[in-house]
């Protein structure tokens, strides 16, 4: 394919093979989630770049190396409650509040046990990561909750989430590099992380949960995803009718769930979702390919 050639012109055959292998493992995790959701009558949908890949390429985006899925709050909570007992032995579910006093972020993940990876959590290009938890050094997919909200409430909720995230950053094993921040941003980070260190992660998680669950399930006219990266939170606020019903879409040799209004979702997320990004952005973002092992 032309797209693959544009991606792979600077890739070795070994890198190509490893990226395809990582994607295959993530599809294996997705199939397990699909099986469990079907068993319990839950609805999930491919999300973000995973949805974009499925619709634009009927596969992964050729350079992408992760899978994200969305669930409405009730389905999300039900899935998280059954994952520990329903997952096959190859997989392990870890919720965002299960890393002790270190902060990863607010995203639950399902890891593939039979893998060893250097990924975007690494603090040293090796096995050490910012939550000080070796379980994170594996291939994973991420689970996102669509929280009920309103047009009137969502801006204040996003502001509060950003503040809470700053407090939680005080609990990284190694502080995030802020060398490229403005003076004001550096001061904000310093104040919030210093204050956050005086608070327990249990308290910070409670603040986060109170904020994102402010609007009762079934109320409001919008959904928002508070656990996405802070710079794109404002784009991850959707009218509820985008997720009124679901359909199956192809992704490689599999079929997975997507909202029937997936075009509207993609138009919300991306200015021109059918266009490829600049070549400099066409690269994997989560895994050091040749430092990832699957056994």
TASUL-V624263 format. One record per residue. N is the residue number from 1. RES is the residue in one letter. SS is DSSP state (A for helix, B for strand, O for the rest). OMEGA is omega in whole degrees, -180 to 180 (NA if undefined). NEAR is the number of other ideal C-beta (glycine too) atoms within 8 Angstrom. Layout:
# TASUL-V624263
{{N/RES/SS/OMEGA/NEAR} {N/RES/SS/OMEGA/NEAR}}
This chain:
# TASUL-V624263
{{1/X/O/179/5} {2/X/A/-179/5} {3/X/A/-180/9} {4/X/A/179/8} {5/X/A/178/8} {6/X/A/178/10} {7/X/A/-165/11} {8/X/A/-175/9} {9/X/O/177/6} {10/X/O/-179/3} {11/X/O/171/9} {12/X/O/176/5} {13/X/A/180/6} {14/X/A/178/7} {15/X/A/178/10} {16/X/A/-178/10} {17/X/A/-178/8} {18/X/A/177/11} {19/X/A/179/13} {20/X/A/180/8} {21/X/A/178/9} {22/X/A/178/14} {23/X/A/179/12} {24/X/A/178/8} {25/X/A/179/12} {26/X/A/175/15} {27/X/A/177/12} {28/X/A/176/10} {29/X/A/180/15} {30/X/A/178/14} {31/X/A/178/9} {32/X/A/176/13} {33/X/A/179/13} {34/X/A/179/11} {35/X/A/-178/8} {36/X/A/180/14} {37/X/A/178/14} {38/X/A/180/8} {39/X/A/-174/7} {40/X/A/178/9} {41/X/O/-178/5} {42/X/O/178/11} {43/X/O/173/9} {44/X/B/173/12} {45/X/B/170/14} {46/X/B/-169/14} {47/X/O/170/9} {48/X/A/-178/8} {49/X/A/178/9} {50/X/A/176/15} {51/X/A/179/14} {52/X/A/178/13} {53/X/A/-178/13} {54/X/A/-177/15} {55/X/A/-176/13} {56/X/A/-174/8} {57/X/O/-172/10} {58/X/O/-174/8} {59/X/O/166/8} {60/X/O/158/11} {61/X/O/-168/9} {62/X/O/-178/12} {63/X/O/-176/9} {64/X/O/-178/12} {65/X/O/175/13} {66/X/O/175/12} {67/X/O/175/11} {68/X/B/175/12} {69/X/B/179/15} {70/X/B/170/13} {71/X/B/172/15} {72/X/B/-168/11} {73/X/A/-178/12} {74/X/A/179/7} {75/X/A/178/12} {76/X/A/-178/12} {77/X/A/178/8} {78/X/A/180/10} {79/X/A/-179/16} {80/X/A/-179/11} {81/X/A/-177/6} {82/X/A/-177/10} {83/X/A/-177/11} {84/X/A/-178/6} {85/X/A/-175/5} {86/X/A/-176/7} {87/X/O/174/12} {88/X/O/-174/5} {89/X/O/-180/5} {90/X/O/-169/8} {91/X/B/176/12} {92/X/B/177/8} {93/X/B/175/12} {94/X/B/178/11} {95/X/O/-174/7} {96/X/O/-177/11} {97/X/O/-176/7} {98/X/O/178/6} {99/X/O/179/12} {100/X/O/-178/8} {101/X/O/176/5} {102/X/O/-178/13} {103/X/O/171/13} {104/X/O/169/11} {105/X/O/-176/8} {106/X/O/-175/8} {107/X/O/170/10} {108/X/B/-179/10} {109/X/B/170/10} {110/X/B/-177/16} {111/X/B/173/14} {112/X/B/-172/15} {113/X/O/-172/9} {114/X/O/179/6} {115/X/B/178/13} {116/X/B/-171/7} {117/X/O/163/12} {118/X/O/-174/11} {119/X/B/-174/13} {120/X/O/176/6} {121/X/O/-173/10} {122/X/B/178/13} {123/X/O/-174/8} {124/X/O/-177/5} {125/X/O/-178/5} {126/X/O/-171/6} {127/X/O/-178/7} {128/X/O/180/8} {129/X/B/-170/13} {130/X/O/171/12} {131/X/O/179/13} {132/X/O/-176/9} {133/X/O/-176/10} {134/X/A/179/5} {135/X/A/-179/8} {136/X/A/-176/14} {137/X/O/-178/12} {138/X/O/175/11} {139/X/O/-173/13} {140/X/B/162/13} {141/X/B/-174/13} {142/X/B/-179/11} {143/X/B/-178/13} {144/X/B/180/13} {145/X/B/171/13} {146/X/B/-177/14} {147/X/B/175/12} {148/X/B/177/12} {149/X/B/177/13} {150/X/O/177/10} {151/X/O/-178/6} {152/X/O/-173/4} {153/X/O/-165/11} {154/X/A/-180/12} {155/X/A/179/6} {156/X/A/177/7} {157/X/A/179/14} {158/X/A/178/13} {159/X/A/-180/8} {160/X/A/179/9} {161/X/A/179/14} {162/X/A/178/10} {163/X/A/-180/9} {164/X/A/178/12} {165/X/A/178/11} {166/X/A/177/12} {167/X/A/-178/14} {168/X/A/-179/14} {169/X/A/173/14} {170/X/A/-179/13} {171/X/A/170/11} {172/X/O/174/11} {173/X/O/177/9} {174/X/O/-177/5} {175/X/O/177/7} {176/X/O/179/7} {177/X/O/-180/5} {178/X/O/-176/9} {179/X/O/-180/4} {180/X/O/-180/4} {181/X/O/172/8} {182/X/O/179/5} {183/X/A/-179/6} {184/X/A/179/6} {185/X/A/178/9} {186/X/A/179/10} {187/X/A/178/8} {188/X/A/180/9} {189/X/A/-178/13} {190/X/A/-179/8} {191/X/A/-175/8} {192/X/A/-179/13} {193/X/A/177/13} {194/X/A/177/9} {195/X/A/-179/10} {196/X/A/180/14} {197/X/A/180/8} {198/X/O/-177/5} {199/X/O/176/10} {200/X/O/175/6} {201/X/A/178/13} {202/X/A/179/7} {203/X/A/-180/8} {204/X/A/176/15} {205/X/A/179/10} {206/X/A/177/8} {207/X/A/-180/10} {208/X/A/-177/13} {209/X/A/176/8} {210/X/A/-179/8} {211/X/A/-173/12} {212/X/A/179/11} {213/X/O/-176/8} {214/X/O/-179/8} {215/X/O/-177/10} {216/X/O/177/5} {217/X/O/-179/6} {218/X/O/178/4} {219/X/O/176/7} {220/X/O/-176/9} {221/X/O/-176/6} {222/X/B/166/13} {223/X/B/171/13} {224/X/B/-177/14} {225/X/O/-174/12} {226/X/O/-174/14} {227/X/O/175/9} {228/X/O/178/10} {229/X/O/-173/5} {230/X/A/-177/8} {231/X/A/-177/4} {232/X/A/-179/8} {233/X/A/-177/15} {234/X/A/179/6} {235/X/A/-176/7} {236/X/O/175/10} {237/X/B/-169/11} {238/X/B/169/12} {239/X/B/-176/6} {240/X/A/-176/10} {241/X/A/174/6} {242/X/A/-175/12} {243/X/A/-179/14} {244/X/O/179/8} {245/X/O/-172/6} {246/X/B/177/10} {247/X/B/177/9} {248/X/B/177/8} {249/X/B/180/13} {250/X/B/169/8} {251/X/B/-172/15} {252/X/O/-178/9} {253/X/O/-178/2} {254/X/B/170/9} {255/X/B/-179/6} {256/X/B/-176/11} {257/X/B/174/12} {258/X/B/174/14} {259/X/B/179/12} {260/X/O/179/8} {261/X/O/-174/10} {262/X/A/178/13} {263/X/A/178/7} {264/X/A/177/8} {265/X/A/-179/12} {266/X/A/178/12} {267/X/A/175/8} {268/X/A/-173/8} {269/X/A/-171/10} {270/X/O/-179/7} {271/X/O/178/3} {272/X/O/-169/5} {273/X/O/-180/11} {274/X/O/-179/4} {275/X/O/176/5} {276/X/O/176/5} {277/X/O/176/6} {278/X/O/-175/5} {279/X/A/-178/6} {280/X/A/179/5} {281/X/A/-178/6} {282/X/O/180/11} {283/X/O/177/7} {284/X/O/-176/9} {285/X/O/-173/7} {286/X/O/-172/7} {287/X/B/167/13} {288/X/O/-167/10} {289/X/A/-174/11} {290/X/A/174/7} {291/X/A/179/8} {292/X/O/-179/15} {293/X/B/177/7} {294/X/B/-176/10} {295/X/O/NA/5}}
